[in-house]
Amino acid sequence: MISFELVSIIFAILFFHFISHHQVQADKNCSQLTNATCDDCIKDGCTYCDSTKTCMKFDLFADIVWDKCPGQEWKFKQCSGE
């Protein structure tokens, strides 16, 4: 019989494989949307930088520390300020 630990390890490996594959797809899709509208960008799960009009996958630490979006004008999940 398969042990609980083995099942947990297999599940964890499959989960992380799925997540990493999804992340690669998100990065690729977001960069292809550069020069798109804010609405087009966020509907695909990307983040829109209003000051540079670029669409990208948002990395909280790296993007804020390296000031990837001047003025920190990020739009995520909604384009309006309301």
KOLGU-4560 file (N, C-alpha, C; in nm, 3 decimals, padded with zeros to 5 digits):
<recs>
<n_xx: 00.084 n_yy: -00.119 n_zz: 00.000 ca_xx: 00.000 ca_yy: 00.000 ca_zz: 00.000 c_xx: 00.088 c_yy: 00.125 c_zz: 00.000 mol: A seq: 1 type: MET>
<n_xx: 00.043 n_yy: 00.227 n_zz: -00.069 ca_xx: 00.119 ca_yy: 00.351 ca_zz: -00.079 c_xx: 00.101 c_yy: 00.431 c_zz: 00.050 mol: A seq: 2 type: ILE>
<n_xx: 00.212 n_yy: 00.481 n_zz: 00.102 ca_xx: 00.206 ca_yy: 00.556 ca_zz: 00.227 c_xx: 00.154 c_yy: 00.697 c_zz: 00.204 mol: A seq: 3 type: SER>
<n_xx: 00.105 n_yy: 00.756 n_zz: 00.309 ca_xx: 00.053 ca_yy: 00.893 ca_zz: 00.304 c_xx: 00.164 c_yy: 00.991 c_zz: 00.265 mol: A seq: 4 type: PHE>
<n_xx: 00.286 n_yy: 00.969 n_zz: 00.316 ca_xx: 00.398 ca_yy: 01.057 ca_zz: 00.286 c_xx: 00.430 c_yy: 01.056 c_zz: 00.136 mol: A seq: 5 type: GLU>
<n_xx: 00.428 n_yy: 00.937 n_zz: 00.076 ca_xx: 00.458 ca_yy: 00.926 ca_zz: -00.066 c_xx: 00.351 c_yy: 00.998 c_zz: -00.150 mol: A seq: 6 type: LEU>
<n_xx: 00.227 n_yy: 00.980 n_zz: -00.113 ca_xx: 00.118 ca_yy: 01.048 ca_zz: -00.183 c_xx: 00.133 c_yy: 01.199 c_zz: -00.169 mol: A seq: 7 type: VAL>
<n_xx: 00.169 n_yy: 01.245 n_zz: -00.050 ca_xx: 00.188 ca_yy: 01.389 ca_zz: -00.026 c_xx: 00.301 c_yy: 01.445 c_zz: -00.111 mol: A seq: 8 type: SER>
<n_xx: 00.409 n_yy: 01.370 n_zz: -00.121 ca_xx: 00.524 ca_yy: 01.415 ca_zz: -00.201 c_xx: 00.487 c_yy: 01.421 c_zz: -00.349 mol: A seq: 9 type: ILE>
<n_xx: 00.418 n_yy: 01.319 n_zz: -00.397 ca_xx: 00.376 ca_yy: 01.318 ca_zz: -00.538 c_xx: 00.282 c_yy: 01.435 c_zz: -00.566 mol: A seq: 10 type: ILE>
<n_xx: 00.188 n_yy: 01.458 n_zz: -00.476 ca_xx: 00.096 ca_yy: 01.569 ca_zz: -00.493 c_xx: 00.171 c_yy: 01.703 c_zz: -00.496 mol: A seq: 11 type: PHE>
<n_xx: 00.266 n_yy: 01.720 n_zz: -00.405 ca_xx: 00.343 ca_yy: 01.845 ca_zz: -00.399 c_xx: 00.422 c_yy: 01.867 c_zz: -00.528 mol: A seq: 12 type: ALA>
<n_xx: 00.484 n_yy: 01.762 n_zz: -00.580 ca_xx: 00.560 ca_yy: 01.773 ca_zz: -00.704 c_xx: 00.469 c_yy: 01.814 c_zz: -00.820 mol: A seq: 13 type: ILE>
<n_xx: 00.355 n_yy: 01.749 n_zz: -00.831 ca_xx: 00.261 ca_yy: 01.782 ca_zz: -00.938 c_xx: 00.208 c_yy: 01.924 c_zz: -00.925 mol: A seq: 14 type: LEU>
<n_xx: 00.179 n_yy: 01.964 n_zz: -00.802 ca_xx: 00.128 ca_yy: 02.099 ca_zz: -00.777 c_xx: 00.230 c_yy: 02.204 c_zz: -00.819 mol: A seq: 15 type: PHE>
<n_xx: 00.356 n_yy: 02.188 n_zz: -00.776 ca_xx: 00.458 ca_yy: 02.286 ca_zz: -00.810 c_xx: 00.491 c_yy: 02.286 c_zz: -00.959 mol: A seq: 16 type: PHE>
<n_xx: 00.482 n_yy: 02.171 n_zz: -01.021 ca_xx: 00.502 ca_yy: 02.164 ca_zz: -01.166 c_xx: 00.393 c_yy: 02.245 c_zz: -01.237 mol: A seq: 17 type: HIS>
<n_xx: 00.269 n_yy: 02.227 n_zz: -01.195 ca_xx: 00.158 ca_yy: 02.301 ca_zz: -01.255 c_xx: 00.174 c_yy: 02.451 c_zz: -01.235 mol: A seq: 18 type: PHE>
<n_xx: 00.208 n_yy: 02.491 n_zz: -01.113 ca_xx: 00.224 ca_yy: 02.633 ca_zz: -01.081 c_xx: 00.338 c_yy: 02.694 c_zz: -01.163 mol: A seq: 19 type: ILE>
<n_xx: 00.451 n_yy: 02.627 n_zz: -01.173 ca_xx: 00.565 ca_yy: 02.683 ca_zz: -01.247 c_xx: 00.533 c_yy: 02.695 c_zz: -01.395 mol: A seq: 20 type: SER>
<n_xx: 00.462 n_yy: 02.598 n_zz: -01.450 ca_xx: 00.425 ca_yy: 02.604 ca_zz: -01.591 c_xx: 00.328 c_yy: 02.721 c_zz: -01.614 mol: A seq: 21 type: HIS>
<n_xx: 00.234 n_yy: 02.739 n_zz: -01.523 ca_xx: 00.139 ca_yy: 02.849 ca_zz: -01.535 c_xx: 00.212 c_yy: 02.983 c_zz: -01.527 mol: A seq: 22 type: HIS>
<n_xx: 00.313 n_yy: 02.993 n_zz: -01.440 ca_xx: 00.388 ca_yy: 03.117 ca_zz: -01.424 c_xx: 00.462 c_yy: 03.152 c_zz: -01.553 mol: A seq: 23 type: GLN>
<n_xx: 00.523 n_yy: 03.054 n_zz: -01.617 ca_xx: 00.595 ca_yy: 03.079 ca_zz: -01.742 c_xx: 00.497 c_yy: 03.129 c_zz: -01.848 mol: A seq: 24 type: VAL>
<n_xx: 00.380 n_yy: 03.067 n_zz: -01.855 ca_xx: 00.280 ca_yy: 03.110 ca_zz: -01.951 c_xx: 00.235 c_yy: 03.253 c_zz: -01.922 mol: A seq: 25 type: GLN>
<n_xx: 00.216 n_yy: 03.286 n_zz: -01.794 ca_xx: 00.172 ca_yy: 03.421 ca_zz: -01.757 c_xx: 00.277 c_yy: 03.524 c_zz: -01.798 mol: A seq: 26 type: ALA>
<n_xx: 00.406 n_yy: 03.495 n_zz: -01.773 ca_xx: 00.511 ca_yy: 03.588 ca_zz: -01.811 c_xx: 00.510 c_yy: 03.613 c_zz: -01.961 mol: A seq: 27 type: ASP>
<n_xx: 00.497 n_yy: 03.506 n_zz: -02.038 ca_xx: 00.498 ca_yy: 03.517 ca_zz: -02.184 c_xx: 00.376 c_yy: 03.597 c_zz: -02.232 mol: A seq: 28 type: LYS>
<n_xx: 00.259 n_yy: 03.566 n_zz: -02.181 ca_xx: 00.138 ca_yy: 03.634 ca_zz: -02.223 c_xx: 00.140 c_yy: 03.782 c_zz: -02.187 mol: A seq: 29 type: ASN>
<n_xx: 00.188 n_yy: 03.816 n_zz: -02.069 ca_xx: 00.189 ca_yy: 03.955 ca_zz: -02.025 c_xx: 00.282 c_yy: 04.039 c_zz: -02.113 mol: A seq: 30 type: CYS>
<n_xx: 00.399 n_yy: 03.989 n_zz: -02.143 ca_xx: 00.493 ca_yy: 04.067 ca_zz: -02.224 c_xx: 00.442 c_yy: 04.085 c_zz: -02.366 mol: A seq: 31 type: SER>
<n_xx: 00.361 n_yy: 03.994 n_zz: -02.416 ca_xx: 00.304 ca_yy: 04.008 ca_zz: -02.549 c_xx: 00.195 c_yy: 04.116 c_zz: -02.553 mol: A seq: 32 type: GLN>
<n_xx: 00.144 n_yy: 04.154 n_zz: -02.437 ca_xx: 00.036 ca_yy: 04.253 ca_zz: -02.432 c_xx: 00.087 c_yy: 04.396 c_zz: -02.416 mol: A seq: 33 type: LEU>
<n_xx: 00.218 n_yy: 04.418 n_zz: -02.422 ca_xx: 00.271 ca_yy: 04.553 ca_zz: -02.411 c_xx: 00.212 c_yy: 04.639 c_zz: -02.522 mol: A seq: 34 type: THR>
<n_xx: 00.177 n_yy: 04.760 n_zz: -02.489 ca_xx: 00.106 ca_yy: 04.856 ca_zz: -02.574 c_xx: -00.042 c_yy: 04.825 c_zz: -02.586 mol: A seq: 35 type: ASN>
<n_xx: -00.091 n_yy: 04.729 n_zz: -02.509 ca_xx: -00.234 ca_yy: 04.700 ca_zz: -02.503 c_xx: -00.299 c_yy: 04.798 c_zz: -02.405 mol: A seq: 36 type: ALA>
<n_xx: -00.429 n_yy: 04.800 n_zz: -02.402 ca_xx: -00.499 ca_yy: 04.885 ca_zz: -02.306 c_xx: -00.491 c_yy: 04.821 c_zz: -02.167 mol: A seq: 37 type: THR>
<n_xx: -00.520 n_yy: 04.900 n_zz: -02.066 ca_xx: -00.522 ca_yy: 04.848 ca_zz: -01.930 c_xx: -00.621 c_yy: 04.733 c_zz: -01.917 mol: A seq: 38 type: CYS>
<n_xx: -00.740 n_yy: 04.749 n_zz: -01.974 ca_xx: -00.842 ca_yy: 04.644 ca_zz: -01.965 c_xx: -00.796 c_yy: 04.514 c_zz: -02.029 mol: A seq: 39 type: ASP>
<n_xx: -00.731 n_yy: 04.522 n_zz: -02.146 ca_xx: -00.679 ca_yy: 04.402 ca_zz: -02.212 c_xx: -00.574 c_yy: 04.334 c_zz: -02.126 mol: A seq: 40 type: ASP>
<n_xx: -00.492 n_yy: 04.414 n_zz: -02.063 ca_xx: -00.383 ca_yy: 04.361 ca_zz: -01.980 c_xx: -00.436 c_yy: 04.288 c_zz: -01.857 mol: A seq: 41 type: CYS>
<n_xx: -00.522 n_yy: 04.353 n_zz: -01.780 ca_xx: -00.564 ca_yy: 04.293 ca_zz: -01.654 c_xx: -00.662 c_yy: 04.178 c_zz: -01.671 mol: A seq: 42 type: ILE>
<n_xx: -00.734 n_yy: 04.174 n_zz: -01.782 ca_xx: -00.829 ca_yy: 04.063 ca_zz: -01.800 c_xx: -00.755 c_yy: 03.930 c_zz: -01.818 mol: A seq: 43 type: LYS>
<n_xx: -00.627 n_yy: 03.936 n_zz: -01.857 ca_xx: -00.547 ca_yy: 03.815 ca_zz: -01.870 c_xx: -00.466 c_yy: 03.786 c_zz: -01.744 mol: A seq: 44 type: ASP>
<n_xx: -00.493 n_yy: 03.858 n_zz: -01.635 ca_xx: -00.426 ca_yy: 03.833 ca_zz: -01.508 c_xx: -00.291 c_yy: 03.901 c_zz: -01.495 mol: A seq: 45 type: GLY>
<n_xx: -00.264 n_yy: 03.995 n_zz: -01.582 ca_xx: -00.138 ca_yy: 04.068 ca_zz: -01.577 c_xx: -00.157 c_yy: 04.198 c_zz: -01.498 mol: A seq: 46 type: CYS>
<n_xx: -00.049 n_yy: 04.271 n_zz: -01.481 ca_xx: -00.051 ca_yy: 04.399 ca_zz: -01.413 c_xx: -00.014 c_yy: 04.507 c_zz: -01.513 mol: A seq: 47 type: THR>
<n_xx: -00.080 n_yy: 04.622 n_zz: -01.504 ca_xx: -00.059 ca_yy: 04.732 ca_zz: -01.598 c_xx: 00.008 c_yy: 04.847 c_zz: -01.526 mol: A seq: 48 type: TYR>
<n_xx: 00.115 n_yy: 04.899 n_zz: -01.586 ca_xx: 00.182 ca_yy: 05.018 ca_zz: -01.533 c_xx: 00.129 c_yy: 05.138 c_zz: -01.610 mol: A seq: 49 type: CYS>
<n_xx: 00.054 n_yy: 05.222 n_zz: -01.542 ca_xx: -00.012 ca_yy: 05.335 ca_zz: -01.608 c_xx: 00.088 c_yy: 05.438 c_zz: -01.659 mol: A seq: 50 type: ASP>
<n_xx: 00.196 n_yy: 05.461 n_zz: -01.585 ca_xx: 00.290 ca_yy: 05.566 ca_zz: -01.626 c_xx: 00.370 c_yy: 05.530 c_zz: -01.751 mol: A seq: 51 type: SER>
<n_xx: 00.397 n_yy: 05.401 n_zz: -01.773 ca_xx: 00.473 ca_yy: 05.360 ca_zz: -01.892 c_xx: 00.386 c_yy: 05.291 c_zz: -01.996 mol: A seq: 52 type: THR>
<n_xx: 00.259 n_yy: 05.267 n_zz: -01.961 ca_xx: 00.164 ca_yy: 05.199 ca_zz: -02.051 c_xx: 00.213 c_yy: 05.060 c_zz: -02.092 mol: A seq: 53 type: LYS>
<n_xx: 00.271 n_yy: 04.987 n_zz: -01.995 ca_xx: 00.320 ca_yy: 04.852 ca_zz: -02.023 c_xx: 00.244 c_yy: 04.749 c_zz: -01.940 mol: A seq: 54 type: THR>
<n_xx: 00.240 n_yy: 04.630 n_zz: -01.994 ca_xx: 00.173 ca_yy: 04.517 ca_zz: -01.931 c_xx: 00.279 c_yy: 04.417 c_zz: -01.890 mol: A seq: 55 type: CYS>
<n_xx: 00.272 n_yy: 04.367 n_zz: -01.768 ca_xx: 00.374 ca_yy: 04.274 ca_zz: -01.719 c_xx: 00.320 c_yy: 04.189 c_zz: -01.605 mol: A seq: 56 type: MET>
<n_xx: 00.392 n_yy: 04.086 n_zz: -01.574 ca_xx: 00.364 ca_yy: 04.008 ca_zz: -01.455 c_xx: 00.427 c_yy: 04.084 c_zz: -01.340 mol: A seq: 57 type: LYS>
<n_xx: 00.353 n_yy: 04.103 n_zz: -01.233 ca_xx: 00.400 ca_yy: 04.184 ca_zz: -01.121 c_xx: 00.473 c_yy: 04.099 c_zz: -01.018 mol: A seq: 58 type: PHE>
<n_xx: 00.593 n_yy: 04.141 n_zz: -00.982 ca_xx: 00.672 ca_yy: 04.079 ca_zz: -00.875 c_xx: 00.685 c_yy: 04.185 c_zz: -00.766 mol: A seq: 59 type: ASP>
<n_xx: 00.611 n_yy: 04.169 n_zz: -00.659 ca_xx: 00.601 ca_yy: 04.271 ca_zz: -00.555 c_xx: 00.736 c_yy: 04.326 c_zz: -00.512 mol: A seq: 60 type: LEU>
<n_xx: 00.828 n_yy: 04.240 n_zz: -00.476 ca_xx: 00.957 ca_yy: 04.288 ca_zz: -00.425 c_xx: 01.041 c_yy: 04.352 c_zz: -00.535 mol: A seq: 61 type: PHE>
<n_xx: 01.068 n_yy: 04.279 n_zz: -00.640 ca_xx: 01.160 ca_yy: 04.328 ca_zz: -00.744 c_xx: 01.107 c_yy: 04.452 c_zz: -00.814 mol: A seq: 62 type: ALA>
<n_xx: 00.981 n_yy: 04.453 n_zz: -00.847 ca_xx: 00.927 ca_yy: 04.565 ca_zz: -00.925 c_xx: 00.918 c_yy: 04.694 c_zz: -00.844 mol: A seq: 63 type: ASP>
<n_xx: 00.890 n_yy: 04.684 n_zz: -00.716 ca_xx: 00.884 ca_yy: 04.805 ca_zz: -00.633 c_xx: 01.024 c_yy: 04.853 c_zz: -00.599 mol: A seq: 64 type: ILE>
<n_xx: 01.112 n_yy: 04.761 n_zz: -00.560 ca_xx: 01.248 ca_yy: 04.800 ca_zz: -00.523 c_xx: 01.322 c_yy: 04.861 c_zz: -00.642 mol: A seq: 65 type: VAL>
<n_xx: 01.307 n_yy: 04.801 n_zz: -00.758 ca_xx: 01.378 ca_yy: 04.850 ca_zz: -00.877 c_xx: 01.296 c_yy: 04.955 c_zz: -00.953 mol: A seq: 66 type: TRP>
<n_xx: 01.188 n_yy: 05.001 n_zz: -00.897 ca_xx: 01.105 ca_yy: 05.108 ca_zz: -00.955 c_xx: 01.072 c_yy: 05.080 c_zz: -01.102 mol: A seq: 67 type: ASP>
<n_xx: 01.018 n_yy: 04.962 n_zz: -01.126 ca_xx: 00.984 ca_yy: 04.922 ca_zz: -01.262 c_xx: 00.868 c_yy: 05.003 c_zz: -01.319 mol: A seq: 68 type: LYS>
<n_xx: 00.787 n_yy: 05.060 n_zz: -01.232 ca_xx: 00.676 ca_yy: 05.144 ca_zz: -01.275 c_xx: 00.689 c_yy: 05.280 c_zz: -01.205 mol: A seq: 69 type: CYS>
<n_xx: 00.742 n_yy: 05.380 n_zz: -01.275 ca_xx: 00.761 ca_yy: 05.512 ca_zz: -01.213 c_xx: 00.633 c_yy: 05.565 c_zz: -01.151 mol: A seq: 70 type: PRO>
<n_xx: 00.645 n_yy: 05.614 n_zz: -01.030 ca_xx: 00.530 ca_yy: 05.666 ca_zz: -00.958 c_xx: 00.444 c_yy: 05.556 c_zz: -00.895 mol: A seq: 71 type: GLY>
<n_xx: 00.486 n_yy: 05.430 n_zz: -00.911 ca_xx: 00.413 ca_yy: 05.315 ca_zz: -00.857 c_xx: 00.266 c_yy: 05.317 c_zz: -00.898 mol: A seq: 72 type: GLN>
<n_xx: 00.241 n_yy: 05.348 n_zz: -01.024 ca_xx: 00.104 ca_yy: 05.356 ca_zz: -01.076 c_xx: 00.059 c_yy: 05.221 c_zz: -01.132 mol: A seq: 73 type: GLU>
<n_xx: 00.056 n_yy: 05.119 n_zz: -01.046 ca_xx: 00.018 ca_yy: 04.983 ca_zz: -01.086 c_xx: -00.133 c_yy: 04.968 c_zz: -01.091 mol: A seq: 74 type: TRP>
<n_xx: -00.181 n_yy: 04.893 n_zz: -01.186 ca_xx: -00.322 ca_yy: 04.857 ca_zz: -01.195 c_xx: -00.329 c_yy: 04.704 c_zz: -01.196 mol: A seq: 75 type: LYS>
<n_xx: -00.403 n_yy: 04.648 n_zz: -01.102 ca_xx: -00.417 ca_yy: 04.503 ca_zz: -01.095 c_xx: -00.562 c_yy: 04.468 c_zz: -01.067 mol: A seq: 76 type: PHE>
<n_xx: -00.622 n_yy: 04.392 n_zz: -01.154 ca_xx: -00.761 ca_yy: 04.345 ca_zz: -01.145 c_xx: -00.865 c_yy: 04.453 c_zz: -01.169 mol: A seq: 77 type: LYS>
<n_xx: -00.825 n_yy: 04.579 n_zz: -01.172 ca_xx: -00.921 ca_yy: 04.687 ca_zz: -01.203 c_xx: -00.843 c_yy: 04.808 c_zz: -01.251 mol: A seq: 78 type: GLN>
<n_xx: -00.891 n_yy: 04.869 n_zz: -01.355 ca_xx: -00.818 ca_yy: 04.982 ca_zz: -01.415 c_xx: -00.856 c_yy: 05.117 c_zz: -01.355 mol: A seq: 79 type: CYS>
<n_xx: -00.978 n_yy: 05.132 n_zz: -01.310 ca_xx: -01.020 ca_yy: 05.261 ca_zz: -01.255 c_xx: -00.974 c_yy: 05.272 c_zz: -01.111 mol: A seq: 80 type: SER>
<n_xx: -00.969 n_yy: 05.394 n_zz: -01.061 ca_xx: -00.931 ca_yy: 05.417 ca_zz: -00.923 c_xx: -01.045 c_yy: 05.397 c_zz: -00.826 mol: A seq: 81 type: GLY>
<n_xx: -01.163 n_yy: 05.362 n_zz: -00.875 ca_xx: -01.281 ca_yy: 05.349 ca_zz: -00.789 c_xx: -01.294 c_yy: 05.211 c_zz: -00.735 mol: A seq: 82 type: GLU>
</recs>
